[in-house]
Amino acid sequence: MNLTIFTDDRLLEEIIKYTRVKALKKDSIVINSGDEVFFVPIVQTGVLRIVRQNEDGKEIFLYHLYPGQTCAMAINCCQAHKKSMVKAIAEEDSEILQVPVNMVEEWFKYPEWKTFINSTYGSRFAELIEVIDLIAFSNMDKQVLHYLQKRAKACGSNALVITHQQIADELHTHREAVSRLLRTMEQKDILRLGRNTIELLHD
């Protein structure tokens, strides 16, 4: 259990008492859109990918969670007693700390926990604004490149095992459009295409 983000002995004692660590395999779903939120995850190792999914199953990528980070959407849902509005997927083999929803409010008595939660809202809000700006003001090629760069950072490799359909699904667009853009990017030496693989040639 990695709790180096906290130093308050009383808070640490309660975290150890009330939470549990869960191991996740790559691509496993931590929580689905529409699920009851019973816990808030804090990433211990690995990376989680957060995706917004509507009632029709259409998706759009929002952001990644790295070690020491938690999901503002999950916190909001548990505080408002709403079902999950996002899907969380393990980008790689990962471990999360499961914080029971009833403890999220309870631990606000600890300044360190309150700061952690408020900081989480601030960070995730900034990332959501970035996503909104990309959708509203950028061409699709910038959206695709941004998505690939974020996935590459999360995987720790410029070589991604991913299909054009998966990209299209998480950017809420058509596979044919993604394929055309990727071929254009390859011609510009931005990336290299393989069979279900994409290698970014620049950081």
Backbone as JSON Lines, residues from 0, in Angstrom:
{"i":0,"aa":"M","n":[0.86,-1.19,0.0],"ca":[0.0,0.0,0.0],"c":[0.9,1.25,0.0]}
{"i":1,"aa":"N","n":[0.79,2.05,-1.06],"ca":[1.61,3.24,-1.2],"c":[0.81,4.47,-0.76]}
{"i":2,"aa":"L","n":[1.16,5.02,0.4],"ca":[0.42,6.15,0.96],"c":[1.32,7.35,1.18]}
{"i":3,"aa":"T","n":[2.36,7.48,0.37],"ca":[3.32,8.56,0.55],"c":[2.71,9.94,0.27]}
{"i":4,"aa":"I","n":[1.54,9.98,-0.36],"ca":[0.91,11.29,-0.63],"c":[0.3,11.88,0.63]}
{"i":5,"aa":"F","n":[0.19,11.06,1.71],"ca":[-0.36,11.55,2.97],"c":[0.68,11.43,4.08]}
{"i":6,"aa":"T","n":[0.61,12.37,5.03],"ca":[1.56,12.33,6.15],"c":[0.87,12.35,7.51]}
{"i":7,"aa":"D","n":[-0.42,12.66,7.54],"ca":[-1.17,12.73,8.8],"c":[-1.36,11.31,9.35]}
{"i":8,"aa":"D","n":[-0.78,11.04,10.51],"ca":[-0.81,9.69,11.09],"c":[-2.24,9.21,11.34]}
{"i":9,"aa":"R","n":[-3.11,10.1,11.78],"ca":[-4.5,9.7,12.06],"c":[-5.23,9.34,10.77]}
{"i":10,"aa":"L","n":[-5.01,10.12,9.73],"ca":[-5.61,9.82,8.44],"c":[-5.07,8.52,7.88]}
{"i":11,"aa":"L","n":[-3.77,8.34,7.97],"ca":[-3.15,7.1,7.47],"c":[-3.7,5.88,8.2]}
{"i":12,"aa":"E","n":[-3.9,6.0,9.48],"ca":[-4.44,4.89,10.28],"c":[-5.83,4.5,9.79]}
{"i":13,"aa":"E","n":[-6.65,5.5,9.49],"ca":[-8.01,5.2,9.01],"c":[-8.0,4.66,7.59]}
{"i":14,"aa":"I","n":[-7.1,5.16,6.75],"ca":[-6.99,4.65,5.39],"c":[-6.63,3.17,5.42]}
{"i":15,"aa":"I","n":[-5.64,2.83,6.22],"ca":[-5.23,1.43,6.35],"c":[-6.37,0.57,6.87]}
{"i":16,"aa":"K","n":[-7.16,1.13,7.79],"ca":[-8.25,0.38,8.42],"c":[-9.43,0.15,7.47]}
{"i":17,"aa":"Y","n":[-9.8,1.16,6.69],"ca":[-11.06,1.1,5.95],"c":[-10.94,0.83,4.44]}
{"i":18,"aa":"T","n":[-9.73,0.91,3.9],"ca":[-9.59,0.7,2.46],"c":[-8.97,-0.66,2.16]}
{"i":19,"aa":"R","n":[-9.03,-1.03,0.88],"ca":[-8.33,-2.25,0.48],"c":[-7.72,-2.03,-0.9]}
{"i":20,"aa":"V","n":[-6.65,-2.77,-1.17],"ca":[-5.96,-2.68,-2.45],"c":[-6.51,-3.72,-3.39]}
{"i":21,"aa":"K","n":[-6.78,-3.32,-4.62],"ca":[-7.29,-4.25,-5.63],"c":[-6.34,-4.25,-6.83]}
{"i":22,"aa":"A","n":[-5.92,-5.45,-7.25],"ca":[-5.07,-5.6,-8.42],"c":[-5.93,-5.68,-9.68]}
{"i":23,"aa":"L","n":[-5.49,-5.02,-10.75],"ca":[-6.24,-4.98,-12.0],"c":[-5.36,-5.43,-13.15]}
{"i":24,"aa":"K","n":[-5.91,-6.24,-14.03],"ca":[-5.2,-6.62,-15.24],"c":[-5.41,-5.56,-16.32]}
{"i":25,"aa":"K","n":[-4.46,-5.45,-17.22],"ca":[-4.57,-4.51,-18.34],"c":[-5.9,-4.68,-19.06]}
{"i":26,"aa":"D","n":[-6.57,-3.58,-19.35],"ca":[-7.84,-3.51,-20.08],"c":[-9.06,-3.92,-19.24]}
{"i":27,"aa":"S","n":[-8.85,-4.25,-17.97],"ca":[-10.01,-4.58,-17.14],"c":[-10.75,-3.31,-16.74]}
{"i":28,"aa":"I","n":[-12.06,-3.42,-16.6],"ca":[-12.89,-2.27,-16.29],"c":[-13.03,-2.14,-14.78]}
{"i":29,"aa":"V","n":[-12.67,-0.97,-14.26],"ca":[-12.76,-0.72,-12.82],"c":[-14.19,-0.38,-12.44]}
{"i":30,"aa":"I","n":[-14.8,0.48,-13.24],"ca":[-16.19,0.86,-13.03],"c":[-16.79,1.23,-14.38]}
{"i":31,"aa":"N","n":[-18.05,0.9,-14.57],"ca":[-18.74,1.17,-15.83],"c":[-19.7,2.33,-15.67]}
{"i":32,"aa":"S","n":[-19.98,3.01,-16.75],"ca":[-20.99,4.06,-16.73],"c":[-22.33,3.44,-16.34]}
{"i":33,"aa":"G","n":[-23.0,4.07,-15.4],"ca":[-24.29,3.56,-14.93],"c":[-24.2,2.69,-13.7]}
{"i":34,"aa":"D","n":[-22.98,2.32,-13.29],"ca":[-22.8,1.49,-12.09],"c":[-23.01,2.32,-10.83]}
{"i":35,"aa":"E","n":[-23.44,1.65,-9.77],"ca":[-23.44,2.29,-8.46],"c":[-22.0,2.52,-8.04]}
{"i":36,"aa":"V","n":[-21.73,3.66,-7.44],"ca":[-20.38,3.98,-7.0],"c":[-20.24,3.59,-5.52]}
{"i":37,"aa":"F","n":[-19.5,2.51,-5.28],"ca":[-19.31,2.04,-3.92],"c":[-17.96,2.45,-3.34]}
{"i":38,"aa":"F","n":[-17.04,2.85,-4.22],"ca":[-15.72,3.26,-3.74],"c":[-15.13,4.29,-4.7]}
{"i":39,"aa":"V","n":[-14.19,5.04,-4.18],"ca":[-13.42,5.99,-5.0],"c":[-12.01,5.41,-5.13]}
{"i":40,"aa":"P","n":[-11.5,5.27,-6.35],"ca":[-10.16,4.68,-6.52],"c":[-9.04,5.7,-6.4]}
{"i":41,"aa":"I","n":[-8.0,5.33,-5.69],"ca":[-6.75,6.08,-5.71],"c":[-5.72,5.15,-6.35]}
{"i":42,"aa":"V","n":[-5.13,5.58,-7.45],"ca":[-4.19,4.73,-8.17],"c":[-2.92,4.54,-7.33]}
{"i":43,"aa":"Q","n":[-2.53,3.29,-7.16],"ca":[-1.3,2.96,-6.46],"c":[-0.16,2.73,-7.45]}
{"i":44,"aa":"T","n":[-0.41,1.86,-8.41],"ca":[0.55,1.62,-9.49],"c":[-0.23,1.5,-10.8]}
{"i":45,"aa":"G","n":[0.46,1.76,-11.91],"ca":[-0.2,1.67,-13.21],"c":[-0.93,2.96,-13.57]}
{"i":46,"aa":"V","n":[-1.88,2.84,-14.49],"ca":[-2.61,4.0,-15.01],"c":[-4.04,3.59,-15.32]}
{"i":47,"aa":"L","n":[-5.0,4.47,-15.01],"ca":[-6.39,4.27,-15.39],"c":[-6.78,5.27,-16.47]}
{"i":48,"aa":"R","n":[-7.56,4.81,-17.44],"ca":[-8.09,5.69,-18.49],"c":[-9.56,5.96,-18.19]}
{"i":49,"aa":"I","n":[-9.92,7.24,-18.17],"ca":[-11.29,7.63,-17.85],"c":[-12.0,8.04,-19.13]}
{"i":50,"aa":"V","n":[-13.15,7.42,-19.38],"ca":[-13.9,7.63,-20.61],"c":[-15.34,7.97,-20.26]}
{"i":51,"aa":"R","n":[-15.89,8.97,-20.91],"ca":[-17.31,9.33,-20.76],"c":[-18.11,8.48,-21.73]}
{"i":52,"aa":"Q","n":[-19.18,7.88,-21.26],"ca":[-20.01,7.01,-22.09],"c":[-21.47,7.4,-21.94]}
{"i":53,"aa":"N","n":[-22.16,7.57,-23.08],"ca":[-23.58,7.93,-22.99],"c":[-24.46,6.69,-23.0]}
{"i":54,"aa":"E","n":[-25.77,6.88,-22.98],"ca":[-26.7,5.76,-22.89],"c":[-26.65,4.85,-24.11]}
{"i":55,"aa":"D","n":[-26.18,5.39,-25.24],"ca":[-26.08,4.59,-26.47],"c":[-24.76,3.85,-26.57]}
{"i":56,"aa":"G","n":[-23.92,4.01,-25.56],"ca":[-22.64,3.32,-25.56],"c":[-21.54,4.08,-26.29]}
{"i":57,"aa":"K","n":[-21.83,5.28,-26.79],"ca":[-20.81,6.07,-27.46],"c":[-19.88,6.68,-26.4]}
{"i":58,"aa":"E","n":[-18.6,6.75,-26.75],"ca":[-17.6,7.13,-25.76],"c":[-16.76,8.31,-26.22]}
{"i":59,"aa":"I","n":[-16.16,8.98,-25.24],"ca":[-15.13,9.98,-25.54],"c":[-14.11,9.97,-24.41]}
{"i":60,"aa":"F","n":[-12.85,9.95,-24.78],"ca":[-11.75,9.93,-23.82],"c":[-11.68,11.25,-23.06]}
{"i":61,"aa":"L","n":[-11.49,11.17,-21.73],"ca":[-11.4,12.37,-20.9],"c":[-9.99,12.63,-20.39]}
{"i":62,"aa":"Y","n":[-9.45,11.68,-19.6],"ca":[-8.13,11.9,-19.03],"c":[-7.6,10.58,-18.45]}
{"i":63,"aa":"H","n":[-6.34,10.61,-18.02],"ca":[-5.72,9.46,-17.36],"c":[-5.51,9.77,-15.87]}
{"i":64,"aa":"L","n":[-5.48,8.72,-15.07],"ca":[-5.14,8.83,-13.66],"c":[-3.84,8.07,-13.42]}
{"i":65,"aa":"Y","n":[-2.88,8.75,-12.79],"ca":[-1.58,8.17,-12.5],"c":[-1.45,7.92,-10.99]}
{"i":66,"aa":"P","n":[-0.39,7.19,-10.57],"ca":[-0.22,6.91,-9.14],"c":[-0.34,8.16,-8.28]}
{"i":67,"aa":"G","n":[-1.14,8.04,-7.21],"ca":[-1.37,9.15,-6.31],"c":[-2.56,10.01,-6.7]}
{"i":68,"aa":"Q","n":[-3.21,9.68,-7.82],"ca":[-4.35,10.47,-8.29],"c":[-5.66,9.69,-8.14]}
{"i":69,"aa":"T","n":[-6.76,10.44,-8.05],"ca":[-8.08,9.83,-7.97],"c":[-9.02,10.52,-8.95]}
{"i":70,"aa":"C","n":[-10.22,9.98,-9.07],"ca":[-11.17,10.43,-10.09],"c":[-12.18,11.42,-9.52]}
{"i":71,"aa":"A","n":[-12.15,12.65,-10.02],"ca":[-13.09,13.67,-9.56],"c":[-14.53,13.29,-9.88]}
{"i":72,"aa":"M","n":[-14.72,12.61,-11.01],"ca":[-16.08,12.21,-11.41],"c":[-16.65,11.21,-10.41]}
{"i":73,"aa":"A","n":[-15.81,10.27,-9.95],"ca":[-16.26,9.29,-8.96],"c":[-16.59,9.97,-7.64]}
{"i":74,"aa":"I","n":[-15.76,10.92,-7.24],"ca":[-16.01,11.67,-6.0],"c":[-17.33,12.41,-6.1]}
{"i":75,"aa":"N","n":[-17.55,13.09,-7.21],"ca":[-18.78,13.85,-7.41],"c":[-20.01,12.96,-7.36]}
{"i":76,"aa":"C","n":[-19.92,11.8,-8.01],"ca":[-21.05,10.88,-8.05],"c":[-21.38,10.34,-6.66]}
{"i":77,"aa":"C","n":[-20.35,10.02,-5.88],"ca":[-20.62,9.46,-4.55],"c":[-21.17,10.53,-3.62]}
{"i":78,"aa":"Q","n":[-20.7,11.78,-3.77],"ca":[-21.21,12.85,-2.92],"c":[-22.65,13.22,-3.28]}
{"i":79,"aa":"A","n":[-22.98,13.1,-4.57],"ca":[-24.33,13.44,-5.03],"c":[-25.24,12.22,-5.05]}
{"i":80,"aa":"H","n":[-24.71,11.06,-4.65],"ca":[-25.48,9.8,-4.63],"c":[-26.03,9.47,-6.02]}
{"i":81,"aa":"K","n":[-25.17,9.67,-7.03],"ca":[-25.54,9.36,-8.4],"c":[-24.75,8.16,-8.91]}
{"i":82,"aa":"K","n":[-25.27,7.54,-9.94],"ca":[-24.54,6.44,-10.56],"c":[-23.38,7.0,-11.38]}
{"i":83,"aa":"S","n":[-22.41,6.15,-11.66],"ca":[-21.21,6.59,-12.36],"c":[-21.55,7.16,-13.73]}
{"i":84,"aa":"M","n":[-20.92,8.27,-14.08],"ca":[-21.09,8.9,-15.39],"c":[-19.91,8.6,-16.32]}
{"i":85,"aa":"V","n":[-18.95,7.82,-15.83],"ca":[-17.76,7.51,-16.62],"c":[-17.43,6.04,-16.52]}
{"i":86,"aa":"K","n":[-16.54,5.61,-17.43],"ca":[-15.99,4.26,-17.37],"c":[-14.5,4.4,-17.09]}
{"i":87,"aa":"A","n":[-13.99,3.61,-16.15],"ca":[-12.57,3.61,-15.82],"c":[-11.96,2.28,-16.24]}
{"i":88,"aa":"I","n":[-10.89,2.35,-17.01],"ca":[-10.25,1.16,-17.59],"c":[-8.78,1.15,-17.2]}
{"i":89,"aa":"A","n":[-8.26,-0.02,-16.86],"ca":[-6.83,-0.14,-16.55],"c":[-6.03,-0.08,-17.85]}
{"i":90,"aa":"E","n":[-5.21,0.94,-17.98],"ca":[-4.4,1.1,-19.19],"c":[-3.32,0.03,-19.25]}
{"i":91,"aa":"E","n":[-2.88,-0.42,-18.09],"ca":[-1.88,-1.48,-17.96],"c":[-2.17,-2.2,-16.64]}
{"i":92,"aa":"D","n":[-1.43,-3.26,-16.34],"ca":[-1.6,-3.9,-15.04],"c":[-1.43,-2.84,-13.95]}
{"i":93,"aa":"S","n":[-2.4,-2.76,-13.06],"ca":[-2.42,-1.65,-12.09],"c":[-2.92,-2.13,-10.73]}
{"i":94,"aa":"E","n":[-2.74,-1.28,-9.75],"ca":[-3.32,-1.49,-8.42],"c":[-4.0,-0.2,-7.98]}
{"i":95,"aa":"I","n":[-5.17,-0.34,-7.39],"ca":[-5.88,0.83,-6.87],"c":[-6.22,0.62,-5.4]}
{"i":96,"aa":"L","n":[-6.33,1.73,-4.7],"ca":[-6.81,1.73,-3.33],"c":[-8.29,2.08,-3.38]}
{"i":97,"aa":"Q","n":[-9.13,1.23,-2.85],"ca":[-10.57,1.45,-2.88],"c":[-11.02,2.14,-1.59]}
{"i":98,"aa":"V","n":[-11.44,3.39,-1.73],"ca":[-11.91,4.18,-0.59],"c":[-13.44,4.1,-0.54]}
{"i":99,"aa":"P","n":[-14.02,3.53,0.51],"ca":[-15.49,3.45,0.61],"c":[-16.12,4.84,0.52]}
{"i":100,"aa":"V","n":[-17.25,4.94,-0.16],"ca":[-17.86,6.25,-0.41],"c":[-18.19,6.99,0.89]}
{"i":101,"aa":"N","n":[-18.56,6.25,1.93],"ca":[-18.93,6.93,3.18],"c":[-17.74,7.58,3.87]}
{"i":102,"aa":"M","n":[-16.52,7.16,3.5],"ca":[-15.34,7.73,4.13],"c":[-14.86,8.99,3.42]}
{"i":103,"aa":"V","n":[-15.31,9.2,2.18],"ca":[-14.87,10.38,1.44],"c":[-15.26,11.66,2.18]}
{"i":104,"aa":"E","n":[-16.51,11.73,2.61],"ca":[-16.97,12.9,3.38],"c":[-16.42,12.87,4.8]}
{"i":105,"aa":"E","n":[-16.37,11.7,5.4],"ca":[-15.91,11.56,6.78],"c":[-14.5,12.11,6.96]}
{"i":106,"aa":"W","n":[-13.64,11.87,5.99],"ca":[-12.24,12.28,6.12],"c":[-11.99,13.75,5.81]}
{"i":107,"aa":"F","n":[-13.04,14.49,5.5],"ca":[-12.87,15.93,5.31],"c":[-12.46,16.62,6.61]}
{"i":108,"aa":"K","n":[-12.57,15.93,7.73],"ca":[-12.12,16.48,9.01],"c":[-10.59,16.58,9.05]}
{"i":109,"aa":"Y","n":[-9.94,15.88,8.11],"ca":[-8.48,15.95,8.02],"c":[-8.1,16.95,6.92]}
{"i":110,"aa":"P","n":[-7.43,18.04,7.26],"ca":[-7.07,19.06,6.27],"c":[-6.32,18.49,5.06]}
{"i":111,"aa":"E","n":[-5.48,17.48,5.31],"ca":[-4.7,16.9,4.22],"c":[-5.6,16.21,3.2]}
{"i":112,"aa":"W","n":[-6.63,15.53,3.68],"ca":[-7.58,14.86,2.78],"c":[-8.39,15.89,2.01]}
{"i":113,"aa":"K","n":[-8.84,16.93,2.7],"ca":[-9.62,17.99,2.05],"c":[-8.8,18.65,0.94]}
{"i":114,"aa":"T","n":[-7.52,18.9,1.22],"ca":[-6.64,19.49,0.21],"c":[-6.48,18.55,-0.98]}
{"i":115,"aa":"F","n":[-6.34,17.26,-0.7],"ca":[-6.19,16.25,-1.75],"c":[-7.41,16.23,-2.67]}
{"i":116,"aa":"I","n":[-8.6,16.25,-2.09],"ca":[-9.83,16.21,-2.88],"c":[-10.0,17.5,-3.68]}
{"i":117,"aa":"N","n":[-9.76,18.65,-3.06],"ca":[-9.88,19.92,-3.77],"c":[-8.87,20.04,-4.9]}
{"i":118,"aa":"S","n":[-7.67,19.54,-4.67],"ca":[-6.64,19.55,-5.7],"c":[-7.03,18.65,-6.87]}
{"i":119,"aa":"T","n":[-7.68,17.53,-6.54],"ca":[-8.16,16.61,-7.57],"c":[-9.18,17.29,-8.47]}
{"i":120,"aa":"Y","n":[-10.12,17.99,-7.87],"ca":[-11.12,18.71,-8.67],"c":[-10.45,19.72,-9.6]}
{"i":121,"aa":"G","n":[-9.47,20.45,-9.07],"ca":[-8.79,21.45,-9.87],"c":[-8.05,20.85,-11.06]}
{"i":122,"aa":"S","n":[-7.32,19.75,-10.8],"ca":[-6.54,19.11,-11.86],"c":[-7.44,18.52,-12.94]}
{"i":123,"aa":"R","n":[-8.47,17.79,-12.51],"ca":[-9.36,17.15,-13.49],"c":[-10.15,18.19,-14.27]}
{"i":124,"aa":"F","n":[-10.54,19.3,-13.61],"ca":[-11.27,20.35,-14.31],"c":[-10.42,20.93,-15.43]}
{"i":125,"aa":"A","n":[-9.13,21.15,-15.14],"ca":[-8.23,21.69,-16.16],"c":[-8.11,20.73,-17.34]}
{"i":126,"aa":"E","n":[-8.06,19.43,-17.06],"ca":[-7.97,18.44,-18.13],"c":[-9.25,18.39,-18.96]}
{"i":127,"aa":"L","n":[-10.39,18.54,-18.3],"ca":[-11.66,18.55,-19.02],"c":[-11.77,19.77,-19.92]}
{"i":128,"aa":"I","n":[-11.28,20.91,-19.45],"ca":[-11.28,22.13,-20.28],"c":[-10.42,21.9,-21.52]}
{"i":129,"aa":"E","n":[-9.3,21.2,-21.35],"ca":[-8.43,20.9,-22.48],"c":[-9.17,20.04,-23.51]}
{"i":130,"aa":"V","n":[-9.91,19.04,-23.03],"ca":[-10.68,18.18,-23.93],"c":[-11.76,18.99,-24.65]}
{"i":131,"aa":"I","n":[-12.46,19.84,-23.91],"ca":[-13.52,20.67,-24.51],"c":[-12.93,21.6,-25.57]}
{"i":132,"aa":"D","n":[-11.78,22.21,-25.27],"ca":[-11.13,23.1,-26.23],"c":[-10.76,22.36,-27.51]}
{"i":133,"aa":"L","n":[-10.25,21.14,-27.34],"ca":[-9.87,20.35,-28.51],"c":[-11.07,20.05,-29.39]}
{"i":134,"aa":"I","n":[-12.18,19.67,-28.75],"ca":[-13.39,19.34,-29.49],"c":[-13.99,20.57,-30.17]}
{"i":135,"aa":"A","n":[-13.99,21.67,-29.43],"ca":[-14.67,22.87,-29.92],"c":[-13.84,23.68,-30.92]}
{"i":136,"aa":"F","n":[-12.53,23.72,-30.71],"ca":[-11.72,24.67,-31.47],"c":[-10.64,24.04,-32.34]}
{"i":137,"aa":"S","n":[-10.44,22.72,-32.27],"ca":[-9.35,22.1,-33.02],"c":[-9.88,21.18,-34.11]}
{"i":138,"aa":"N","n":[-9.06,21.0,-35.13],"ca":[-9.39,20.03,-36.16],"c":[-9.23,18.63,-35.61]}
{"i":139,"aa":"M","n":[-9.85,17.69,-36.32],"ca":[-9.82,16.31,-35.84],"c":[-8.4,15.76,-35.78]}
{"i":140,"aa":"D","n":[-7.5,16.23,-36.67],"ca":[-6.13,15.71,-36.64],"c":[-5.45,16.04,-35.31]}
{"i":141,"aa":"K","n":[-5.71,17.23,-34.76],"ca":[-5.14,17.6,-33.47],"c":[-5.75,16.76,-32.35]}
{"i":142,"aa":"Q","n":[-7.02,16.45,-32.47],"ca":[-7.68,15.62,-31.46],"c":[-7.09,14.22,-31.46]}
{"i":143,"aa":"V","n":[-6.88,13.67,-32.65],"ca":[-6.31,12.31,-32.76],"c":[-4.89,12.29,-32.21]}
{"i":144,"aa":"L","n":[-4.08,13.29,-32.59],"ca":[-2.7,13.32,-32.12],"c":[-2.64,13.5,-30.61]}
{"i":145,"aa":"H","n":[-3.47,14.37,-30.06],"ca":[-3.53,14.57,-28.61],"c":[-3.88,13.26,-27.91]}
{"i":146,"aa":"Y","n":[-4.87,12.55,-28.45],"ca":[-5.29,11.27,-27.86],"c":[-4.14,10.27,-27.88]}
{"i":147,"aa":"L","n":[-3.46,10.14,-29.01],"ca":[-2.36,9.19,-29.13],"c":[-1.21,9.55,-28.2]}
{"i":148,"aa":"Q","n":[-0.92,10.83,-28.07],"ca":[0.16,11.27,-27.17],"c":[-0.17,10.96,-25.71]}
{"i":149,"aa":"K","n":[-1.43,11.16,-25.34],"ca":[-1.85,10.84,-23.97],"c":[-1.77,9.34,-23.71]}
{"i":150,"aa":"R","n":[-2.2,8.53,-24.69],"ca":[-2.13,7.08,-24.52],"c":[-0.68,6.61,-24.45]}
{"i":151,"aa":"A","n":[0.18,7.21,-25.28],"ca":[1.59,6.82,-25.28],"c":[2.24,7.15,-23.94]}
{"i":152,"aa":"K","n":[1.93,8.33,-23.4],"ca":[2.46,8.72,-22.1],"c":[2.01,7.74,-21.02]}
{"i":153,"aa":"A","n":[0.74,7.36,-21.07],"ca":[0.19,6.44,-20.06],"c":[0.83,5.07,-20.15]}
{"i":154,"aa":"C","n":[1.14,4.63,-21.36],"ca":[1.73,3.3,-21.56],"c":[3.25,3.31,-21.4]}
{"i":155,"aa":"G","n":[3.83,4.51,-21.39],"ca":[5.28,4.6,-21.27],"c":[6.01,4.15,-22.51]}
{"i":156,"aa":"S","n":[5.33,4.23,-23.66],"ca":[5.93,3.8,-24.93],"c":[5.3,4.55,-26.08]}
{"i":157,"aa":"N","n":[6.12,4.88,-27.09],"ca":[5.59,5.54,-28.28],"c":[4.94,4.55,-29.25]}
{"i":158,"aa":"A","n":[5.1,3.25,-28.96],"ca":[4.49,2.22,-29.8],"c":[3.21,1.73,-29.13]}
{"i":159,"aa":"L","n":[2.08,1.98,-29.76],"ca":[0.78,1.63,-29.2],"c":[0.17,0.46,-29.94]}
{"i":160,"aa":"V","n":[-0.36,-0.49,-29.2],"ca":[-1.15,-1.57,-29.8],"c":[-2.61,-1.14,-29.74]}
{"i":161,"aa":"I","n":[-3.12,-0.66,-30.85],"ca":[-4.45,-0.06,-30.86],"c":[-5.0,-0.08,-32.29]}
{"i":162,"aa":"T","n":[-6.3,-0.26,-32.42],"ca":[-6.93,-0.27,-33.74],"c":[-7.51,1.1,-34.06]}
{"i":163,"aa":"H","n":[-7.73,1.34,-35.33],"ca":[-8.35,2.59,-35.76],"c":[-9.77,2.69,-35.2]}
{"i":164,"aa":"Q","n":[-10.44,1.55,-35.07],"ca":[-11.8,1.54,-34.53],"c":[-11.81,1.96,-33.07]}
{"i":165,"aa":"Q","n":[-10.83,1.5,-32.3],"ca":[-10.76,1.88,-30.89],"c":[-10.57,3.39,-30.74]}
{"i":166,"aa":"I","n":[-9.72,3.96,-31.59],"ca":[-9.51,5.41,-31.55],"c":[-10.81,6.13,-31.9]}
{"i":167,"aa":"A","n":[-11.47,5.67,-32.96],"ca":[-12.73,6.28,-33.39],"c":[-13.78,6.21,-32.28]}
{"i":168,"aa":"D","n":[-13.85,5.07,-31.6],"ca":[-14.84,4.89,-30.54],"c":[-14.63,5.9,-29.41]}
{"i":169,"aa":"E","n":[-13.37,6.08,-29.01],"ca":[-13.09,6.94,-27.86],"c":[-13.01,8.42,-28.22]}
{"i":170,"aa":"L","n":[-13.04,8.72,-29.53],"ca":[-13.1,10.12,-29.95],"c":[-14.46,10.44,-30.57]}
{"i":171,"aa":"H","n":[-15.35,9.45,-30.5],"ca":[-16.72,9.65,-30.96],"c":[-16.74,10.14,-32.42]}
{"i":172,"aa":"T","n":[-16.05,9.4,-33.28],"ca":[-16.02,9.75,-34.7],"c":[-16.02,8.47,-35.52]}
{"i":173,"aa":"H","n":[-15.86,8.59,-36.84],"ca":[-15.92,7.43,-37.73],"c":[-14.53,6.85,-37.97]}
{"i":174,"aa":"R","n":[-14.48,5.52,-38.07],"ca":[-13.2,4.84,-38.29],"c":[-12.54,5.31,-39.58]}
{"i":175,"aa":"E","n":[-13.35,5.49,-40.63],"ca":[-12.79,5.9,-41.92],"c":[-12.08,7.24,-41.81]}
{"i":176,"aa":"A","n":[-12.67,8.17,-41.04],"ca":[-12.05,9.49,-40.85],"c":[-10.73,9.37,-40.11]}
{"i":177,"aa":"V","n":[-10.7,8.51,-39.08],"ca":[-9.48,8.29,-38.31],"c":[-8.4,7.68,-39.2]}
{"i":178,"aa":"S","n":[-8.78,6.7,-40.0],"ca":[-7.81,6.04,-40.88],"c":[-7.2,7.02,-41.87]}
{"i":179,"aa":"R","n":[-8.02,7.89,-42.44],"ca":[-7.51,8.89,-43.38],"c":[-6.52,9.83,-42.7]}
{"i":180,"aa":"L","n":[-6.87,10.29,-41.5],"ca":[-5.99,11.19,-40.77],"c":[-4.68,10.52,-40.4]}
{"i":181,"aa":"L","n":[-4.75,9.26,-39.99],"ca":[-3.54,8.54,-39.61],"c":[-2.62,8.34,-40.82]}
{"i":182,"aa":"R","n":[-3.19,8.06,-41.97],"ca":[-2.37,7.91,-43.18],"c":[-1.69,9.24,-43.54]}
{"i":183,"aa":"T","n":[-2.42,10.34,-43.37],"ca":[-1.85,11.66,-43.64],"c":[-0.71,11.95,-42.66]}
{"i":184,"aa":"M","n":[-0.92,11.61,-41.38],"ca":[0.12,11.81,-40.37],"c":[1.35,10.96,-40.67]}
{"i":185,"aa":"E","n":[1.13,9.77,-41.21],"ca":[2.25,8.91,-41.57],"c":[3.05,9.54,-42.7]}
{"i":186,"aa":"Q","n":[2.35,10.12,-43.69],"ca":[3.02,10.78,-44.8],"c":[3.84,11.98,-44.33]}
{"i":187,"aa":"K","n":[3.42,12.59,-43.23],"ca":[4.13,13.75,-42.68],"c":[5.2,13.32,-41.67]}
{"i":188,"aa":"D","n":[5.42,12.01,-41.53],"ca":[6.42,11.45,-40.61],"c":[6.13,11.79,-39.15]}
{"i":189,"aa":"I","n":[4.84,11.9,-38.82],"ca":[4.44,12.11,-37.43],"c":[4.35,10.77,-36.7]}
{"i":190,"aa":"L","n":[3.97,9.73,-37.45],"ca":[3.8,8.4,-36.87],"c":[4.05,7.35,-37.93]}
{"i":191,"aa":"R","n":[4.12,6.1,-37.49],"ca":[4.29,4.97,-38.39],"c":[3.19,3.96,-38.1]}
{"i":192,"aa":"L","n":[2.48,3.53,-39.13],"ca":[1.37,2.59,-38.98],"c":[1.83,1.16,-39.21]}
{"i":193,"aa":"G","n":[1.3,0.25,-38.38],"ca":[1.53,-1.17,-38.56],"c":[0.21,-1.9,-38.42]}
{"i":194,"aa":"R","n":[0.25,-3.2,-38.31],"ca":[-0.97,-3.99,-38.16],"c":[-1.45,-3.86,-36.71]}
{"i":195,"aa":"N","n":[-2.5,-3.08,-36.51],"ca":[-3.04,-2.8,-35.17],"c":[-2.02,-2.14,-34.25]}
{"i":196,"aa":"T","n":[-1.04,-1.46,-34.86],"ca":[-0.05,-0.72,-34.07],"c":[0.14,0.67,-34.66]}
{"i":197,"aa":"I","n":[0.49,1.61,-33.79],"ca":[0.82,2.96,-34.2],"c":[2.03,3.4,-33.38]}
{"i":198,"aa":"E","n":[3.08,3.82,-34.08],"ca":[4.28,4.29,-33.4],"c":[4.43,5.79,-33.63]}
{"i":199,"aa":"L","n":[4.41,6.55,-32.55],"ca":[4.64,7.99,-32.65],"c":[6.14,8.23,-32.85]}
{"i":200,"aa":"L","n":[6.46,9.07,-33.83],"ca":[7.86,9.29,-34.16],"c":[8.44,10.5,-33.44]}
{"i":201,"aa":"H","n":[7.58,11.27,-32.78],"ca":[8.04,12.44,-32.04],"c":[7.3,12.49,-30.71]}
{"i":202,"aa":"D","n":[7.96,12.97,-29.66],"ca":[7.32,13.1,-28.34],"c":[6.34,14.28,-28.36]}
